[in-house]
Amino acid sequence: MSLRELPEISASRLPEVCAYELDHGVVDRWNAGVMAATTGDNTISILDVIGEDYWTGGGVTSKRVAAALRAIGDQDVVVDINSPGGDFFEGVAIYNTLRAHPKKVTVRIIGLAASAASVIAMAGDDIQIGKAGFMMIHNSWVIAMGNRHDLADAAKTMEPFDDAMATVYSDRAGVKKAKAAEWMDAETWFNGEQAVAAGLATGFLDADAVTEDKTKAESGRGVNATRRVDARLAKTGMPRSERRALLAELKGGMQDAALTVTHDADADIAALLEGLRATITR
């Protein structure tokens, strides 16, 4: 598919009562240490959450991708993706930026392309995925607070986003939009072979194209634990500023220090939630 044939996604910011958040279940399955074995001068690496990441100061933004494309200039570009997603608006902006690039865009899913990152992946003329890689697509996912009118407005705002994504996925896969909408409603995970079979990817990466940074993977597990707790707190309706202040306090006030969560994560998080509820109701 030519980039000129890819549909543009029009998206505007959500109402103030809403915020895009990471899905904690996706974060659990993301190995931040997975990366490309080799890269070139024309490679853009999307190996982080989409949008600015509060917990690390990193994240991949549309401004960064646009700057990288300007530096690459009028030549083919390779986009390496290993991301759990994040800010849908930023993902759409990155997709549209890559879509407008006049030369060939090759997307390589070297680990995970989930949520907003899967939207970005659709901007490729050629989409390659590792057999051990994954793609996850779902409806846009937000935390919303407010009265019934606020929530109705939020739902109405999200409808065209989901419709546009269904169009992008269906055009890429060559299926009816209703089928793509079913995938999104079900929060569907595709491994490498399934993604190729479904038409969401065009081929496989060579096994030696992917490597793992053990140090980054270990560090990422700690930060992911914090992100997961943050996402679970968001589901309780706690405002972003309040939950992040509480998490920072639990970690000794250090934004980049990882909150320790044991293998029995659900029990630990449940206990943490109870403690935090007690803290804020005193």
Contacts in CASP RR format, 6 or more apart in sequence:
PFRMAT RR
TARGET T0000
AUTHOR 0000-0000-0000
METHOD contacts of the structure
MODEL  1
MSLRELPEISASRLPEVCAYELDHGVVDRWNAGVMAATTGDNTISILDVI
GEDYWTGGGVTSKRVAAALRAIGDQDVVVDINSPGGDFFEGVAIYNTLRA
HPKKVTVRIIGLAASAASVIAMAGDDIQIGKAGFMMIHNSWVIAMGNRHD
LADAAKTMEPFDDAMATVYSDRAGVKKAKAAEWMDAETWFNGEQAVAAGL
ATGFLDADAVTEDKTKAESGRGVNATRRVDARLAKTGMPRSERRALLAEL
KGGMQDAALTVTHDADADIAALLEGLRATITR
1 125 0 8 1.000
1 171 0 8 1.000
1 172 0 8 1.000
2 125 0 8 1.000
3 98 0 8 1.000
3 99 0 8 1.000
3 100 0 8 1.000
3 101 0 8 1.000
3 102 0 8 1.000
3 104 0 8 1.000
3 105 0 8 1.000
3 123 0 8 1.000
3 124 0 8 1.000
3 125 0 8 1.000
5 171 0 8 1.000
6 99 0 8 1.000
6 122 0 8 1.000
6 123 0 8 1.000
6 124 0 8 1.000
6 168 0 8 1.000
6 171 0 8 1.000
7 164 0 8 1.000
7 167 0 8 1.000
7 168 0 8 1.000
7 171 0 8 1.000
8 96 0 8 1.000
8 99 0 8 1.000
9 92 0 8 1.000
9 95 0 8 1.000
9 96 0 8 1.000
9 119 0 8 1.000
9 161 0 8 1.000
9 164 0 8 1.000
9 165 0 8 1.000
9 168 0 8 1.000
10 160 0 8 1.000
10 164 0 8 1.000
11 88 0 8 1.000
11 89 0 8 1.000
11 92 0 8 1.000
11 93 0 8 1.000
11 160 0 8 1.000
11 161 0 8 1.000
11 164 0 8 1.000
12 89 0 8 1.000
12 157 0 8 1.000
13 89 0 8 1.000
14 20 0 8 1.000
14 89 0 8 1.000
14 142 0 8 1.000
14 144 0 8 1.000
14 154 0 8 1.000
14 157 0 8 1.000
14 158 0 8 1.000
15 150 0 8 1.000
15 153 0 8 1.000
15 154 0 8 1.000
15 157 0 8 1.000
17 144 0 8 1.000
17 145 0 8 1.000
17 146 0 8 1.000
17 150 0 8 1.000
17 151 0 8 1.000
17 153 0 8 1.000
17 154 0 8 1.000
18 142 0 8 1.000
18 143 0 8 1.000
18 144 0 8 1.000
18 145 0 8 1.000
18 154 0 8 1.000
18 157 0 8 1.000
19 142 0 8 1.000
19 143 0 8 1.000
19 234 0 8 1.000
19 240 0 8 1.000
20 86 0 8 1.000
20 87 0 8 1.000
20 88 0 8 1.000
20 89 0 8 1.000
20 116 0 8 1.000
20 140 0 8 1.000
20 141 0 8 1.000
20 142 0 8 1.000
21 86 0 8 1.000
21 141 0 8 1.000
21 142 0 8 1.000
21 143 0 8 1.000
21 230 0 8 1.000
21 231 0 8 1.000
21 234 0 8 1.000
22 49 0 8 1.000
22 84 0 8 1.000
22 85 0 8 1.000
22 86 0 8 1.000
22 115 0 8 1.000
22 227 0 8 1.000
22 230 0 8 1.000
22 231 0 8 1.000
23 84 0 8 1.000
23 114 0 8 1.000
23 115 0 8 1.000
23 138 0 8 1.000
23 141 0 8 1.000
23 231 0 8 1.000
24 227 0 8 1.000
24 228 0 8 1.000
24 231 0 8 1.000
24 232 0 8 1.000
25 228 0 8 1.000
25 231 0 8 1.000
26 84 0 8 1.000
26 85 0 8 1.000
26 112 0 8 1.000
26 114 0 8 1.000
26 115 0 8 1.000
26 136 0 8 1.000
27 84 0 8 1.000
27 224 0 8 1.000
27 227 0 8 1.000
27 228 0 8 1.000
27 231 0 8 1.000
28 224 0 8 1.000
28 228 0 8 1.000
28 265 0 8 1.000
29 84 0 8 1.000
29 112 0 8 1.000
29 114 0 8 1.000
29 134 0 8 1.000
30 82 0 8 1.000
30 83 0 8 1.000
30 84 0 8 1.000
30 112 0 8 1.000
30 114 0 8 1.000
30 224 0 8 1.000
31 82 0 8 1.000
31 111 0 8 1.000
31 112 0 8 1.000
31 212 0 8 1.000
31 217 0 8 1.000
32 47 0 8 1.000
32 48 0 8 1.000
32 82 0 8 1.000
32 216 0 8 1.000
32 217 0 8 1.000
32 219 0 8 1.000
32 220 0 8 1.000
32 221 0 8 1.000
32 223 0 8 1.000
32 224 0 8 1.000
33 47 0 8 1.000
33 82 0 8 1.000
33 212 0 8 1.000
33 213 0 8 1.000
33 214 0 8 1.000
33 216 0 8 1.000
33 217 0 8 1.000
33 220 0 8 1.000
34 47 0 8 1.000
34 82 0 8 1.000
34 110 0 8 1.000
34 111 0 8 1.000
34 112 0 8 1.000
34 210 0 8 1.000
34 211 0 8 1.000
34 212 0 8 1.000
34 217 0 8 1.000
35 45 0 8 1.000
35 47 0 8 1.000
35 80 0 8 1.000
35 82 0 8 1.000
35 110 0 8 1.000
35 210 0 8 1.000
35 211 0 8 1.000
35 212 0 8 1.000
35 213 0 8 1.000
35 216 0 8 1.000
36 43 0 8 1.000
36 45 0 8 1.000
36 80 0 8 1.000
36 108 0 8 1.000
36 110 0 8 1.000
36 209 0 8 1.000
36 210 0 8 1.000
36 211 0 8 1.000
37 208 0 8 1.000
37 209 0 8 1.000
37 210 0 8 1.000
37 211 0 8 1.000
38 209 0 8 1.000
39 45 0 8 1.000
39 78 0 8 1.000
39 80 0 8 1.000
40 78 0 8 1.000
41 72 0 8 1.000
42 72 0 8 1.000
42 75 0 8 1.000
42 76 0 8 1.000
42 77 0 8 1.000
42 78 0 8 1.000
43 77 0 8 1.000
43 78 0 8 1.000
43 79 0 8 1.000
43 80 0 8 1.000
44 65 0 8 1.000
44 68 0 8 1.000
44 69 0 8 1.000
44 72 0 8 1.000
44 77 0 8 1.000
44 78 0 8 1.000
44 79 0 8 1.000
44 80 0 8 1.000
45 80 0 8 1.000
46 60 0 8 1.000
46 65 0 8 1.000
46 79 0 8 1.000
46 80 0 8 1.000
46 81 0 8 1.000
46 82 0 8 1.000
46 83 0 8 1.000
46 94 0 8 1.000
46 117 0 8 1.000
46 120 0 8 1.000
47 60 0 8 1.000
47 80 0 8 1.000
47 81 0 8 1.000
47 82 0 8 1.000
47 83 0 8 1.000
48 56 0 8 1.000
48 58 0 8 1.000
48 59 0 8 1.000
48 60 0 8 1.000
48 83 0 8 1.000
49 58 0 8 1.000
49 59 0 8 1.000
49 60 0 8 1.000
49 83 0 8 1.000
49 84 0 8 1.000
49 85 0 8 1.000
49 86 0 8 1.000
49 227 0 8 1.000
50 59 0 8 1.000
50 60 0 8 1.000
50 83 0 8 1.000
50 85 0 8 1.000
50 86 0 8 1.000
50 87 0 8 1.000
50 88 0 8 1.000
50 90 0 8 1.000
50 91 0 8 1.000
50 94 0 8 1.000
50 115 0 8 1.000
50 116 0 8 1.000
50 117 0 8 1.000
50 120 0 8 1.000
51 59 0 8 1.000
51 60 0 8 1.000
51 61 0 8 1.000
51 86 0 8 1.000
51 87 0 8 1.000
51 90 0 8 1.000
51 91 0 8 1.000
52 58 0 8 1.000
52 59 0 8 1.000
52 61 0 8 1.000
52 87 0 8 1.000
53 59 0 8 1.000
54 244 0 8 1.000
54 255 0 8 1.000
55 223 0 8 1.000
55 226 0 8 1.000
55 227 0 8 1.000
55 230 0 8 1.000
55 255 0 8 1.000
55 256 0 8 1.000
56 223 0 8 1.000
56 256 0 8 1.000
57 255 0 8 1.000
57 256 0 8 1.000
60 83 0 8 1.000
60 90 0 8 1.000
60 94 0 8 1.000
61 90 0 8 1.000
62 90 0 8 1.000
62 91 0 8 1.000
62 93 0 8 1.000
62 94 0 8 1.000
62 97 0 8 1.000
65 94 0 8 1.000
65 97 0 8 1.000
65 98 0 8 1.000
66 97 0 8 1.000
69 77 0 8 1.000
69 97 0 8 1.000
69 98 0 8 1.000
69 101 0 8 1.000
74 102 0 8 1.000
74 103 0 8 1.000
75 103 0 8 1.000
76 103 0 8 1.000
76 104 0 8 1.000
76 105 0 8 1.000
76 106 0 8 1.000
77 98 0 8 1.000
77 101 0 8 1.000
77 103 0 8 1.000
77 104 0 8 1.000
77 105 0 8 1.000
77 106 0 8 1.000
78 106 0 8 1.000
78 107 0 8 1.000
78 108 0 8 1.000
79 98 0 8 1.000
79 105 0 8 1.000
79 106 0 8 1.000
79 107 0 8 1.000
79 108 0 8 1.000
79 120 0 8 1.000
79 123 0 8 1.000
79 124 0 8 1.000
80 108 0 8 1.000
80 110 0 8 1.000
81 107 0 8 1.000
81 108 0 8 1.000
81 109 0 8 1.000
81 110 0 8 1.000
81 111 0 8 1.000
81 112 0 8 1.000
81 113 0 8 1.000
81 117 0 8 1.000
81 120 0 8 1.000
81 121 0 8 1.000
82 109 0 8 1.000
82 110 0 8 1.000
82 111 0 8 1.000
82 112 0 8 1.000
82 113 0 8 1.000
83 112 0 8 1.000
83 113 0 8 1.000
83 114 0 8 1.000
83 116 0 8 1.000
83 117 0 8 1.000
83 120 0 8 1.000
84 112 0 8 1.000
84 114 0 8 1.000
84 115 0 8 1.000
84 117 0 8 1.000
85 91 0 8 1.000
85 114 0 8 1.000
85 115 0 8 1.000
85 116 0 8 1.000
85 117 0 8 1.000
85 118 0 8 1.000
86 115 0 8 1.000
86 116 0 8 1.000
86 117 0 8 1.000
87 116 0 8 1.000
88 115 0 8 1.000
88 116 0 8 1.000
88 119 0 8 1.000
88 140 0 8 1.000
88 141 0 8 1.000
88 142 0 8 1.000
88 161 0 8 1.000
90 116 0 8 1.000
91 116 0 8 1.000
91 117 0 8 1.000
91 119 0 8 1.000
91 120 0 8 1.000
92 116 0 8 1.000
92 119 0 8 1.000
92 161 0 8 1.000
94 120 0 8 1.000
94 123 0 8 1.000
95 119 0 8 1.000
95 120 0 8 1.000
95 122 0 8 1.000
95 123 0 8 1.000
95 168 0 8 1.000
96 123 0 8 1.000
98 105 0 8 1.000
98 120 0 8 1.000
98 123 0 8 1.000
98 124 0 8 1.000
99 123 0 8 1.000
104 125 0 8 1.000
104 126 0 8 1.000
105 123 0 8 1.000
105 124 0 8 1.000
105 125 0 8 1.000
105 126 0 8 1.000
106 124 0 8 1.000
106 125 0 8 1.000
106 126 0 8 1.000
106 127 0 8 1.000
106 128 0 8 1.000
107 120 0 8 1.000
107 121 0 8 1.000
107 123 0 8 1.000
107 124 0 8 1.000
107 126 0 8 1.000
107 127 0 8 1.000
107 128 0 8 1.000
108 128 0 8 1.000
108 129 0 8 1.000
108 205 0 8 1.000
108 209 0 8 1.000
109 121 0 8 1.000
109 127 0 8 1.000
109 128 0 8 1.000
109 129 0 8 1.000
109 130 0 8 1.000
109 133 0 8 1.000
109 134 0 8 1.000
109 135 0 8 1.000
109 192 0 8 1.000
109 195 0 8 1.000
109 201 0 8 1.000
109 205 0 8 1.000
110 130 0 8 1.000
110 133 0 8 1.000
110 205 0 8 1.000
110 209 0 8 1.000
110 210 0 8 1.000
111 130 0 8 1.000
111 132 0 8 1.000
111 133 0 8 1.000
111 134 0 8 1.000
111 210 0 8 1.000
112 133 0 8 1.000
112 134 0 8 1.000
112 135 0 8 1.000
112 136 0 8 1.000
113 120 0 8 1.000
113 121 0 8 1.000
113 129 0 8 1.000
113 134 0 8 1.000
113 135 0 8 1.000
113 136 0 8 1.000
114 134 0 8 1.000
114 135 0 8 1.000
114 136 0 8 1.000
115 136 0 8 1.000
115 137 0 8 1.000
115 138 0 8 1.000
115 141 0 8 1.000
118 135 0 8 1.000
118 136 0 8 1.000
118 137 0 8 1.000
118 200 0 8 1.000
119 165 0 8 1.000
119 168 0 8 1.000
121 127 0 8 1.000
121 135 0 8 1.000
121 200 0 8 1.000
121 201 0 8 1.000
122 168 0 8 1.000
122 169 0 8 1.000
122 172 0 8 1.000
122 200 0 8 1.000
126 202 0 8 1.000
126 203 0 8 1.000
127 172 0 8 1.000
127 200 0 8 1.000
127 201 0 8 1.000
127 202 0 8 1.000
127 203 0 8 1.000
128 201 0 8 1.000
128 202 0 8 1.000
128 203 0 8 1.000
128 204 0 8 1.000
128 205 0 8 1.000
129 135 0 8 1.000
129 192 0 8 1.000
129 195 0 8 1.000
129 196 0 8 1.000
129 201 0 8 1.000
129 203 0 8 1.000
129 204 0 8 1.000
129 205 0 8 1.000
130 192 0 8 1.000
130 204 0 8 1.000
130 205 0 8 1.000
130 207 0 8 1.000
130 209 0 8 1.000
130 210 0 8 1.000
131 191 0 8 1.000
131 192 0 8 1.000
131 193 0 8 1.000
131 204 0 8 1.000
131 205 0 8 1.000
131 207 0 8 1.000
132 191 0 8 1.000
132 192 0 8 1.000
132 210 0 8 1.000
133 191 0 8 1.000
133 192 0 8 1.000
134 189 0 8 1.000
134 190 0 8 1.000
134 191 0 8 1.000
134 192 0 8 1.000
134 195 0 8 1.000
135 189 0 8 1.000
135 190 0 8 1.000
135 192 0 8 1.000
135 195 0 8 1.000
135 200 0 8 1.000
135 201 0 8 1.000
136 187 0 8 1.000
136 188 0 8 1.000
136 189 0 8 1.000
136 190 0 8 1.000
137 165 0 8 1.000
137 169 0 8 1.000
137 180 0 8 1.000
137 183 0 8 1.000
137 184 0 8 1.000
137 187 0 8 1.000
137 188 0 8 1.000
137 190 0 8 1.000
137 200 0 8 1.000
138 184 0 8 1.000
138 185 0 8 1.000
138 186 0 8 1.000
138 187 0 8 1.000
138 188 0 8 1.000
139 158 0 8 1.000
139 162 0 8 1.000
139 165 0 8 1.000
139 184 0 8 1.000
139 185 0 8 1.000
139 187 0 8 1.000
140 158 0 8 1.000
140 161 0 8 1.000
140 162 0 8 1.000
140 165 0 8 1.000
142 154 0 8 1.000
142 158 0 8 1.000
143 234 0 8 1.000
143 235 0 8 1.000
143 237 0 8 1.000
143 240 0 8 1.000
144 150 0 8 1.000
144 151 0 8 1.000
144 154 0 8 1.000
145 237 0 8 1.000
145 239 0 8 1.000
162 181 0 8 1.000
162 184 0 8 1.000
165 180 0 8 1.000
165 184 0 8 1.000
166 177 0 8 1.000
166 180 0 8 1.000
166 181 0 8 1.000
166 184 0 8 1.000
167 177 0 8 1.000
167 180 0 8 1.000
169 180 0 8 1.000
169 183 0 8 1.000
169 184 0 8 1.000
169 200 0 8 1.000
170 176 0 8 1.000
170 177 0 8 1.000
170 179 0 8 1.000
170 180 0 8 1.000
172 199 0 8 1.000
172 200 0 8 1.000
173 179 0 8 1.000
173 180 0 8 1.000
173 198 0 8 1.000
173 199 0 8 1.000
173 200 0 8 1.000
174 199 0 8 1.000
175 198 0 8 1.000
190 198 0 8 1.000
190 200 0 8 1.000
192 201 0 8 1.000
192 204 0 8 1.000
195 201 0 8 1.000
196 202 0 8 1.000
196 203 0 8 1.000
196 204 0 8 1.000
219 258 0 8 1.000
220 258 0 8 1.000
221 258 0 8 1.000
222 258 0 8 1.000
222 259 0 8 1.000
222 260 0 8 1.000
222 261 0 8 1.000
223 256 0 8 1.000
223 258 0 8 1.000
225 258 0 8 1.000
225 259 0 8 1.000
225 260 0 8 1.000
225 261 0 8 1.000
225 265 0 8 1.000
226 247 0 8 1.000
226 251 0 8 1.000
226 258 0 8 1.000
226 259 0 8 1.000
228 261 0 8 1.000
228 265 0 8 1.000
228 269 0 8 1.000
229 247 0 8 1.000
229 259 0 8 1.000
229 261 0 8 1.000
229 269 0 8 1.000
229 272 0 8 1.000
230 243 0 8 1.000
230 244 0 8 1.000
230 247 0 8 1.000
232 269 0 8 1.000
232 273 0 8 1.000
233 243 0 8 1.000
233 246 0 8 1.000
233 247 0 8 1.000
233 273 0 8 1.000
233 276 0 8 1.000
234 240 0 8 1.000
234 243 0 8 1.000
236 273 0 8 1.000
236 277 0 8 1.000
238 276 0 8 1.000
238 280 0 8 1.000
242 280 0 8 1.000
243 276 0 8 1.000
246 276 0 8 1.000
246 279 0 8 1.000
246 280 0 8 1.000
247 259 0 8 1.000
248 254 0 8 1.000
248 255 0 8 1.000
250 259 0 8 1.000
250 272 0 8 1.000
251 257 0 8 1.000
251 258 0 8 1.000
251 259 0 8 1.000
261 268 0 8 1.000
261 269 0 8 1.000
262 268 0 8 1.000
END
